[in-house]
Amino acid sequence: MNTQTQEALQNLFNYQDGVLTWKNPRGRVSTDTPAGTVSSNGYRIIKIDGKVYLAHRLVFLIHHGFMPEYIDHIDGNRLNNRIENLREATKTQNGSNMKLRSDNKTGFKGVTFHKTNKRYHAQLKVNGTNKHVGYFDTVELANDALVKARNELHGEFANHG
């Protein structure tokens, strides 16, 4: 079966509030059981005919009839697969919507402390390239400059942390 078609997926799944459930029993899985499991990287994955799919990609295909190269979770929550939370994106746009990294030391996305000049360095990625925004005396000033730059450069995909 070609599982990459909207019709095939609509025959396999029910959709409600971002959750795909099986329409028919599959082995030990009963009807209306949420499909798939959560992977180690935090995405729900679903196995169909021996092939693994990301649930958010299946939800998008069921609703829109096509599968874009990248799909962005607007709120950054990899398990929120409500169709209202999914949008087509480019690789750059998807990356722009990333949250603050857990190993960040300043508490602000894109801000690092430059030991040599004892100032805060603000930078962000634009089309895969680091863009220097400036050096600032305080972490707050560096963040303010980044918020402005992100809004201008990333638009609706800007994520400030």
C-alpha positions, 0 to 999 in steps of 0.5 A: 500500500502507498502510505504517502497518499492522503486517502490511504492515511484517512483510511488508516487513521482517525484524527482528533486534537493532534492525535492519530488513532487507528481505525482498525485493530493492528496486532495487539493494538485495538481500535481508537488507540493512539498510534505510535510511540514517542522517540528518544528525540521527542517526536511521536513516530508511527510504523506503517507496513514496516516503515517509520513516519513522524506523526506530525508529517502524517497529520499534515498530509492528511489535512493538506494533501501534500508533504512539504520538505519541512514542517514546523511546530509553531509552539516548539512542542514536538508532541503538539501535532494539532494541525493548527500548530503545524506549518510548512517551513524551509530549513532556515525557518524551521531552525529560526523557531528553535527554543533556548538550548538547555546548556545556555549560560546567559539565559538568553538565546544567541547571547554569549559572554566574550571574555576578552573584551568583557562584553556580551556578544549577540549573534544569530543564524541567517540562512545557515550563516552566523550574523554578528549583531554586536557587543553590549555592556549588559546581557539585557541590551544584547538580548534586546538587539537580538529580539529586534534583529530576529523579528526583522529577519525571521518574521513569524518564525522568530523564537526568542527562547 
